[in-house]
Amino acid sequence: MEFKEVVKARRSCRAYESDPVPQDQLTAILEAGQWAPSPLHALPWEYIVVTDAGVKAKIREISEAAKQAVLDGGGPGFAAKYPMDFLEQAPVLIVVVFDPTKKGLGDFFNQKFGAIQAVSTCVQNIMLAAAEYGLGSLFFTWFDPEKMQPVLNIPENLEIAAIIPIGKPKGEVKAPPRKEARIHHEEFSASE
Ligand SMILES: Cc1cc2nc3c(=O)[nH]c(=O)nc-3n(C[C@H](O)[C@H](O)[C@H](O)COP(=O)(O)O)c2cc1C
């Protein structure tokens, strides 16, 4: 696939077949994450690869509780129809954790988000690599991190950037339409 095809092939996938992801593909997908940029080349992320049904069920349980919290808090109605069964359907969940203190030199000039910026590019590399193999993925964050951390034995100094299900998409994944890019020239302009 050409790069622009891969970019468009990556769609947020919320239904998966259970077919396992071949180990060589999983290895290459995680390797793609390692080629993401990071401040001071700190690579502030690590991966937890989850394939065990029991662990996936716990991840789903914590996520379902977060969905309920949104509904109880008067959040958007679509939440009621949002199926979280894909957290158990997908053959693999890649949990990307990161160290928020590994943020480069930003503290010297009031930039705080280096680690978050870096790990986000890592997550995107992973999702693009999955797309190249015809695999679906999702940047999933709908959970209370404090409740998820102990389930996965994540040390307190690390945070969860995303839980990424990976697997063969079940059915067609439609892309939500894109707005035209807002592009300014030379400086921000309200009229452009
Ligand atoms: C930081 C971040 C968090 C997200 N969290 C969720 C999530 O918890 N659940 C979900 O279904 N999609 C989540 N998404 C995916 C977006 O809903 C999705 O990217 C957007 O609707 C555009 O669709 P596309 O990815 O197919 O282009 C998240 C995306 C980002 C970047």
The ligand as an ORCA input file, in Angstrom:
! r2SCAN-3c Opt
* xyz 0 1
  C      -6.894     10.746     22.029
  C      -8.006      9.975     21.360
  C      -8.888      9.258     22.150
  C      -9.903      8.507     21.562
  N     -10.713      7.737     22.358
  C     -11.653      6.959     21.777
  C     -12.436      6.056     22.576
  O     -12.260      5.945     23.786
  N     -13.368      5.319     21.948
  C     -13.568      5.377     20.601
  O     -14.417      4.651     20.082
  N     -12.836      6.189     19.823
  C     -11.870      6.963     20.371
  N     -11.088      7.743     19.575
  C     -11.246      7.656     18.120
  C     -12.032      8.830     17.509
  O     -13.385      8.740     17.866
  C     -11.859      8.740     15.980
  O     -10.492      8.868     15.673
  C     -12.629      9.807     15.225
  O     -14.007      9.617     15.379
  C     -12.309      9.807     13.715
  O     -12.546      8.551     13.137
  P     -11.377      7.764     12.368
  O     -10.336      7.422     13.401
  O     -12.004      6.544     11.773
  O     -10.815      8.666     11.338
  C     -10.066      8.505     20.145
  C      -9.163      9.236     19.353
  C      -8.133      9.945     19.962
  C      -7.152     10.667     19.090
*
